[in-house]
């Protein structure tokens, strides 16, 4: 399986799923669930290196907004709490394993998160 690099917080994480009713729920380091969309996979296939992805996303934002806008993050996986993972019907076992791998290595699989 191919993987791509994604930055990690230095401490605990936060549920960053805008569709979750409990945004900013603290997710202890090493836990949680990772949600990877097909759009993210398609984007990172085009730009597998983090620096290339940042430059491409920066260019996209400049075209959309007509000015230089800082792209602190590029499209990537979403760290979610259990409620968020369940609401999205994610395969909890795989999404949790992906999260553990990401916390440990900084890499996530280059495939969409399976659903149930």
C-alpha positions as CSV (number, residue, x, y, z in Angstrom):
1,X,0.0,0.0,0.0
2,X,1.2,3.5,-0.7
3,X,1.2,6.2,2.0
4,X,1.6,10.0,2.1
5,X,2.9,12.2,4.8
6,X,0.6,14.4,6.9
7,X,1.7,16.7,9.8
8,X,0.7,15.8,13.3
9,X,0.1,17.9,16.4
10,X,2.8,17.8,19.0
11,X,0.4,16.9,21.7
12,X,-3.2,15.7,21.7
13,X,-5.4,16.3,18.6
14,X,-8.9,17.7,18.1
15,X,-11.8,16.3,16.2
16,X,-11.6,18.4,13.1
17,X,-14.8,17.0,11.4
18,X,-17.0,20.0,10.6
19,X,-19.9,17.5,10.2
20,X,-19.5,16.3,13.8
21,X,-21.8,17.8,16.4
22,X,-18.9,17.9,18.9
23,X,-16.2,19.9,17.2
24,X,-12.9,20.4,19.0
25,X,-13.4,17.2,21.1
26,X,-9.9,16.4,22.4
27,X,-8.5,13.2,20.9
28,X,-5.6,11.8,23.0
29,X,-2.4,11.4,21.1
30,X,-2.3,7.9,19.5
31,X,-6.0,7.4,19.3
32,X,-9.0,8.6,17.3
33,X,-10.0,7.7,13.7
34,X,-8.7,9.0,10.4
35,X,-11.2,9.8,7.6
36,X,-9.6,10.0,4.1
37,X,-11.8,11.1,1.2
38,X,-11.4,10.1,-2.4
39,X,-10.8,13.7,-3.3
40,X,-7.8,13.8,-0.9
41,X,-6.5,10.6,-2.5
42,X,-6.8,12.0,-6.0
43,X,-5.1,15.2,-5.0
44,X,-2.2,13.5,-3.2
45,X,-1.7,11.1,-6.1
46,X,-1.0,14.1,-8.3
47,X,1.2,15.7,-5.6
48,X,2.7,12.9,-3.5
49,X,5.4,15.1,-1.9
50,X,4.2,17.4,0.8
51,X,6.1,20.4,-0.6
52,X,4.6,19.9,-4.0
53,X,1.1,19.5,-2.5
54,X,1.6,22.8,-0.5
55,X,2.7,24.7,-3.7
56,X,-0.2,23.3,-5.7
57,X,-2.8,24.2,-3.1
58,X,-1.2,27.6,-2.7
59,X,-1.6,28.2,-6.4
60,X,-5.2,27.0,-6.3
61,X,-6.0,29.4,-3.5
62,X,-4.4,32.3,-5.4
63,X,-6.5,31.5,-8.4
64,X,-9.7,31.2,-6.4
65,X,-9.2,34.4,-4.3
66,X,-7.0,36.5,-6.6
67,X,-4.4,37.1,-4.0
68,X,-1.6,35.3,-2.1
69,X,-3.2,33.4,0.7
70,X,-1.3,31.3,3.2
71,X,-2.1,27.6,2.9
72,X,-1.1,26.3,6.2
73,X,-2.6,22.9,5.5
74,X,-3.3,21.1,2.2
75,X,-6.3,18.9,1.8
76,X,-5.7,15.9,3.9
77,X,-7.3,13.3,6.2
78,X,-9.6,14.4,9.0
79,X,-9.0,13.3,12.5
80,X,-12.3,12.4,14.0
81,X,-13.7,11.2,17.3
82,X,-15.7,8.0,17.6
83,X,-19.1,9.8,17.2
84,X,-17.8,11.5,14.0
85,X,-16.5,8.1,12.6
86,X,-19.8,6.4,13.4
87,X,-21.8,9.2,11.8
88,X,-19.8,8.8,8.6
89,X,-20.2,5.1,8.7
90,X,-16.5,4.5,8.7
91,X,-15.0,1.1,9.2
92,X,-14.0,1.7,12.8
93,X,-11.3,-0.9,12.9
94,X,-9.5,0.4,9.8
95,X,-10.0,4.1,10.6
96,X,-8.6,3.5,14.1
97,X,-5.6,1.5,12.7
98,X,-5.0,4.3,10.2
99,X,-5.0,6.8,13.1
100,X,-2.6,4.8,15.2
101,X,-0.2,4.4,12.2
102,X,-0.4,8.2,11.5
103,X,0.3,9.1,15.1
104,X,3.3,6.7,15.1
105,X,4.8,7.5,11.6
106,X,3.2,10.7,10.2
107,X,1.9,8.7,7.2
108,X,-1.6,7.7,6.1
109,X,-2.7,5.3,3.4
110,X,-3.2,6.6,-0.1
111,X,-6.8,5.2,-0.3
112,X,-10.2,6.4,0.9
113,X,-11.3,5.2,4.3
114,X,-13.6,2.2,3.8
115,X,-17.2,2.5,5.1
116,X,-19.5,-0.2,6.4
